[in-house]
Amino acid sequence: KYGDQFIDFETVTTVSSGVNYSGADGPNHTKVLEDTQHSNSWFGLSNVYGHYFNADQAHQTFGLYGTSQANSRHLIKAGLQYRAYSLSRKGHDTWFGRTVGYSSSSPRLQTQNIGDVNPTEVAAYVQDQMEFNDMIVNVGLRYDGFNAGAEKGVWDKDSQGNTLWENPTINPFDPGQRRATSMKSKLSPRLGLSFPVGDNMAFRIANGTFFQRPAFYDLLENYMVQMDGGTESGYFVYIGNPNLDPMITNTYEMGFQYSMASRLKLDLATYYKDISNWVSSQEVTNIPFVDDGTGYGNPGGWSTSDPYQATHFIYKTSDHFGSVKGIEMSLSRTGSSGLTGMASYTYSVAKGTASDKINSGAGNISQSEGRRKGIMAMTTLYWHRPHVLNGYLDYHTSLGGMFDRIGGNVTFNAQSGLPQSARAGAAGAALDERAPGTIDVNARLDATLNLGGVQPTVFLMIENVLNRRNVVMIADPGSFFDEASSYKDVASGPRNNLLAYGVPMTMHFGISINY
C-alpha cells in the first residue's frame, strides 16, 4: 500500500510477474510475483497467506447510569446504554496465490470489504447489593442485545428457520434469498453471596450468565460472498455470518478465603463454565446456484451468456460448544514494603467441539445428501494447559539518604505443554500427547534515587533467567507450518519461525523518571 492507495498489481514496478494470471480470470487476481527489492516471501510462491486491508471503525455511545443507597442494607445500581457503530473496511485477502477482490467493474470478485453496515448494541441492568449482619448478597439482572446491521446479512437459514442441510435450496450466492439481520438479545441473571465462617474465614458462591457479541470480523468478513467462481477459491475463503448468535457463558464458582498470621492469605476456589454458541467454521458442499446476472441489481452488468457458480465454501457458524472446569489455590503475603509475594496453582479441564474460529470439528454439510456428515465431538482444546503454576516474590526497602527505595522481584510461571497431536483434525481426534512443559522465570533489580526534585529509578530486568527454550506453538498438521508442507521453510523455517518458541534470555537496563 502506498499512501491511501492499494498496490496496483497490474502496473507496480517493484515486482516481476508472468504474463498470465495464477488462477481464474479477473482484473484483481494476483499474478505470481517476486519482490525485486526486498525478496518479500509474501509475494514469492504465489502470495501464500498474504493479506492487506484498511479499516476504520467509529462508534457513538449514549448511556444513563445511577446508584442509590436506598437504606443501610440496600445499594442499588442501574443503567442503560446504546451504542451505534460505523464500519468501513477495504482490502484484499490472498489464499494460495489467489486474491479474492471486488471492484466496481467486476463485483463478483469480492474483497474483504465491509460497507453499508451499521451495527448497534443495547444493554440495561439493575443490581442490588444487600448487606446483612452475617451475609452479603448481590442480585442482578442484565439485558444485552446486538444487531449486526447488515441489510442482506441473513442467508444461513430460511424464513422458517430451516438449516442448510434441511433446505437444499438455501444458497449464499443467491442475492434474492438474503434478508436483513435482526436484534439478538438475552436476559442474564446474576447471583452472588458471601458470609463469614468464624473470625478468619469467608465463604463465597456465585452464579451468572454472560452475553458476548461475536467479533465484527466473524460477523461481516466477506459476508456478501461474491467470490471468484469455482470450487478452488470457494473452498479456501471463509465467509462471515451476520446471523451468528451471541456466545453465552454460564458460570458457577464456589470458594473460601482464610486469613493467616503474618499477613498471609489462603484462597481456594472451584469453578465451572458452560459455553454455548461458540464461533467456529463449517465446510459446505452446496447445490450450485448459477448466477446469470438476473434477479438482483447486478451492478457489474453480467449477462446470461456469462454465468457463474460456486459449489463449495466455508462459513462461520455459532453451533459449537464447550466447557471449562477447574480448581485454583493461591497463597499471598501482602504489604507495602518488605517481603511480599503470591503463588497460585490451577488445575483445569477444557473441552469443546472446536478450538478456535477456523478449527472445525463438525465434518461437512452436504446439501445434495441433505445431512451434516461427521459428528461434533468434545475433545481437548488445543490451547489448553491443565497445570499452571505462577507467582512472584518481591522485596523492597528504604535505606535512607540517596537510596529512597531499593529492591527486586522474581516472577515465575510454569505450565503443562500444549497438546501435540491432531491440532485441526477431523471430529473426535484426541489431543492426548503434549509438548514439553514451559517454565519462565524473570528477575528485576531496581533502585529509586533521591536526587532532590528528581527521583529516577535505575533498573536491570532479565527475561527468561533460565534461558529455557519453551515451546509455545504447535504446528497445524497440513498447514504451511507443518514439516510435511513444501512451503515449511518459507512459512516457519529456521530464519522465519518466531512463533514456535518463547523469548530467549534477554537483559534490559534502563532509567525511568517520574515527574
N, C-alpha and C positions, 0 to 999 in steps of 0.2 A: 504494500500500500504506500502511495506517495501522497502526502498531504491528506486531503479529504477524498481522494480518488483511489479505487482499487486498481491493481495492475491489469493492464490490457494484455492478455496472453497472445493476442494477435501481433502486436507491434513492439512489445517490450524488447529492449536491446541487451539486457544483462543476462539473457539466457539463450541457449541454442536449442532448436527444436526441429523435428522432422516435418515433412510436408503434410502428412496425414494426421488426422485426429486419432487418439488412442481410445476409440470407442464409437458409440453411435454418433450420427451427425448432429451438428448444432453449434452455433457460434460461441457458446460459453464452455464447450468441452475442453478439458485440459489436454494439451499435447504432451508427449514425452519430452520433458525439459531437463536441461542440465545447466546449473548455475555456473556461468563462466567467471564470475568474480569471487565467489565465496565457497564454492563447492558445497552448497547447501543440500543436505540429504533430502529435505522435503521436496526439492524439485528434481532430484535424481530418482531413478527407479519408479517412475510414474506417480510421483506425489503420494506415496503411501501415508495415509492418515494425516494429511495436511489440511488445515482449515484456517480461515481468517474471516473476521467479521467486524462490524462497527455497530455498537449497541448503545442506545440512550434510554434511560428509564427515569421517569419523574412521578411523583405522587403528591396528592393533597390529602391531609388528614384533618378531620373535624371530630372533636371529642368533648365530652362533658363528664366530669368526674366529681364525686362528692364523698366526704367522710363525716360521720356524725357519731359522737359519743353520746348515745341515747340516754344511758344512765351508767351507773357504776359497773354494771355487768355486761353491757352490750356495746360493742364498737362496730358500727355498720358502714360498709363501703359499697358504692355502686358506681357504675359508669356506662357510657355509651360511646361508640367510636365508629366512624365511617371513613373509609379510605378509597380514593379513586386513583388508579394508575394510568399513565400514558406510556406506551411501549413503542419503540421503534428499533428495528434490527435489520441490517443489510449485510450480506456476506455470502461466502461460498464454503461448502464443505466438500472435501475430496476423499473418496473411498476407493482404494485400489486403482488409482490413476484416473478416476472419472470425477469431474467436477459437476455437481448437480446444481444448476444455476437457472435463475429466472431473469428474463429481460422482457421489455415491453414488446419486442418483436417476436419473441418465442416464449410465450407464457407457460408452455409445458415444461420448460427447463427451470426447475424450482431452486432458487437459492434457499438458504435457511432464513429468509426474510420473515419478519413479523411486522405487520402493519394492520391498520384498521381494527385494532383490538383495544378495548379499554376495560381491563379487569376492575372489579370492585370487591371490597371486603367490608363486612359489618360485624360488630361484636357488642355484646351487652352482658353485664354481670352484676350480681349482688352477693354480698358476703357478710356474715355476722360472726364476729369473734366474741364468744361468751366466756367470761371468766367467773368461775365459782371458787369456793374456798379450797377445794381439793381437786379441781379439774379445769382444764381449758379446752373448749370445743370450738372448732371452726366449721361452719356450714356455708356452702356456696352453691350457686347455680350460674352457669355461663352459657350464653348463646353465641355461636360462631356461624358465619356464612360467607361464601365467596361465589362469584360468578366470573368465569374466565373471559367473558365479554367478546366471544367470537361469534359473529353473525352466522357463519357457516361452519361451526365447530363440531356439531353432533352428527356422527355417522356410524359409530361402532354398534349402535342398537337402533332398531326401527322404532316407529312411533308407538308400538305396542310393547316395547321392552324386550323383544326377541334379540338374541345374540347372533354373532356372525355364523356360528355353526347351526343355529336353529332356523335361520332365514338365509338361504344361499344367495338371495338377490342383493343383500347388503354389500355395498362396494364403495370404498372411499374415493375411487377415481370417478364416480358419477356425481357431478356437481348438483344434479337435480334432486339427490337424496338428502342433501345436507340441511340441517336445521340449526337454529340459534341455541346457544347454551343458556342454561337457567341457573338459578341460585341453588347451591348445595349447602345445607345447613344441619346443625345438630345442637341439642341441648345437652350440656355436660354437667353432671352433679359433682360436687367435691365435699369430702368429709375428712376431718382430722381431729384427733383428740389426744391429749396428754395429761398425765396425772402422776403425782409423786408416789414412790413406794419407799417409805422410810425417809430418813433425813438426807441421804446422799444419792438417791436413785430416782430417775424419772422414766416412765414408760410412755411410749407413743405408738399410735396406729393411724394410718392414713389410707384413703382410697379416693381415686379421682379418674375422670375421663378427660382425655386431652385431644384436641382437634388440630390437625396440621394441614394447611393448604399445600397441594403439590407445587413444586417449583415451576416457575413460568417456562423454563426450558422444557420440562416434561409436558406441560400443557400445550404449548404453542409452537415448539420447534418443528418446522416443516409440516404443519398440520394440514395445509392445503394439498399436500402430496401430489403436486403436478410434476412428476418425475420424468427423467429422460428414458422413456419406454423400454420395455424388455425385462426379462427375468433377472438378468445380472444386476442391473442397477437397483431394481426394486428389492432384491434380496438384501442388499447391504445398507440401504438407507433406513434409518429409524424415523418413524412418524410420531410426532407429538399427538396428544389426545386431549383436546379441551374438555372432554366429558369425564375426565378422571374424578374419582371420588376422593374426599379428604381422608388422610390417614388417621385412624382412630387408635389411640393407645389407652388401655385400661390398666391402671397401676394399683398395686397393693403393697403396702410396706408396714412392717412391724419392727420395733426396736426399743432399746433402752440405753440410757446414759448413766454412768456411775462415776461420781467424783471421789477420787482417792486422795491420799495425802500428797504433800509436796507439789501441788498444782498439777497433779496427774489426773487425766480424764479418760475413761474407757467407754467406747461406744460400740454397740453390736446391733446389726440390723439385717433383716431378711427382706427380700423383695421379689415381686413377680410382675412382669409386664406382658400383656397380651396385645398384639399388634395386628390390626386388620387394614385392608385397603392399601397394602404395601405396593409401591410403584415398581414395576419391572417391565420386561419386554415379552412380546408374544409373536411368534412366527405364524404367518398365514399363507396358505396356498388358496387363492381365491378363484372363483369362476370369473373369467376375463370380462371386463367391461370395455367395449370398443368405443373410443372417443372419436367421433367423426365431425366434431365441431358443432353439433346441433344440441338443442335442449338447454342452453345456457348462454351467457353473454358473449363467450368466445372472443376475448379481446385480441387474440392473435390472428383471427381470421382463418382458422384451419378449415379446410374443405373436406367434403365426403370422400374425395379421392386420396386423402392423406390421413388415414385412420391411425389410431394409436391405442395401445393397450398395455396393461401391466398385470401380471398373474401371480406375483409373489411379493410380499412385503413383511416388514416387522414393525409393530406399533407398540406404543406404551399402554400398559393396562394396569389397573389397580385391583386385580383379582388375588394378589398374593397375600400371604400372612406369615406370622412368626411369633416367637415368644422368647423372652429372656428372663431367667430366674437366677438368684444367687444369694450369697451371704457375704457381708462385709464387716470386718472388725478393724478398729483403729484405737491407738493409744497415743495421747498427745500430752505435752507439757508446755504450758503457756507462760508468758511473762514478757515484759518489755526489755529486759536485759538478762545477762547471764546465760545459762544453758536452757535452750528451748528445743522442741523437736516434735516430730509426728511420724508414726509408722502405721500403714494400713495394709490390710490383705483382703483381697476379694477373690472368691471362687464363684464362677458363674457358668451357666449353660445357655447357649444361644442357638436356636434352630429356626429354620424358616424354609419357605418354598423357593426363595430367590435371595441371593446375597447382595445384589445391587441392581441398579436400573437397567443394565444391559445383560444381566445374568438370568436367563430364563430356565426354569425347571419344569415347564408345563407342556413340553412337547410341541405339537404342531396342530393348528386348526386347519382342517380340510373342509372347504365348503362343498366340494364335489361329493365327499363322503358324508357330509352333514354331521361331523363329530369333531371333538377335540381329542387328538391322538396323544398318548402319553399321560402319565399320572403325576399330579402335583404331590411331591413327597417332602416331608420335613427332614432336612439334612442340616449338618453343621454349617453355619455361615462362615464363609472363607476368611472373614476379617476377625473372627472370634479368637480370643486368648483366654482360656479358662482360669489360669492362675495369674494374678497381678499383685505384686508387692512394691510399694513405693513409700517414700517419706523423705524426711530431711532432719539434719542436726544443725543447730545454729548456736554460736557463742559470740556475743558482743559485750564489750565493757568500755568504760571510760577511764583513761589513765590520767586525765587532767593535763594541764599545760597545753602543748601543741596538739596532742592527740585527743581530740574531742570524743571519738568513738572508734574502736578498733576491734577486729574480729574476723570471723569467717564462717562459712557454712558448707555443708556437703549435702547434695541431693542424690537420691538413688531410685532406680526403677528396674524391676526385674519382671519379665513376663514369659509366659509359655510361647513357644514358636507358633508361627502361622500354619494353618492346615496346608498340607503339601500336595495332596492328590486330587485330581479331577476338579480343579477350581471352577470350571464352567462346563462341566459335563452334562450328560442327559439327566433327566429327573431320577432321583434315587441314588445318585453317585455318592459314595461315602467319602467323607473328609476325615479319615481316621489318622493318617500319617501326618506328622508335623515336622517343620523345620526346627533347627536348634533354638532354644530359648534365647531371649535377649537380655542383656544387662547393661545399664547405663549408669555411670557414676560421674557426677560433675562437682567441681570444687570452686570456691571463690574466697579470696582473701581481700579485705578492704580496710582502709583507714581514712577516717574523716579528719581533716586537719583544721585546727582553729587558727586562722590567719587574719584575725581582725574581722573586717566586714565581709570577707570571703571565706567559705568553708568548702574547699574542694575535697572530693573523695577519690583517692587513688586505689585502683583495684587490679587484681590479677585473677582471671577466670580461665579454668581449664575444663573443656568439654571432653567427655569420654576419657576419663583419667586412666582407665584400664586399657585404652586403645583396642577395645574389643571390636571385632568385625561382626556386627549384628545384621542378620538377615531381616529386612523389613518389607520385602515384597516377593511374592511367588509368581512366576510367570504363568500366564493363562495358557493351558495346552491348546495348541492350534493357532495361537496368535503369532504376531511377528516378534514377540519377545521370547518365544519358545525355541529350544535348541533344534527342533525338527524343521523350523522355518528357514528357507533360503535367505530371508531378509534379517535373520537374527543379528548378524554383525553390524547391520545398519541401525536397527532399532534398539538393540541392547548389547552391543559388543563391548569389548574391554574399554574402548575410548568413550562410549556413549552411555553406558549403563550407570546412571547416577541414582537410580531408583531402588536397586536391589539391596543396597547396604546402607547402614546408618552413617552418621558423621564420624570420621576418624578423630583421633586425639587432636584437639585444636586449642591453642592458647590465645587469650585476648588480654592485652594490657592497655589500660586507659585511665583517663581522668574525667570525672563528671563534676560540673559546678552548678549548684542551685542558687538562684538569686531572685 
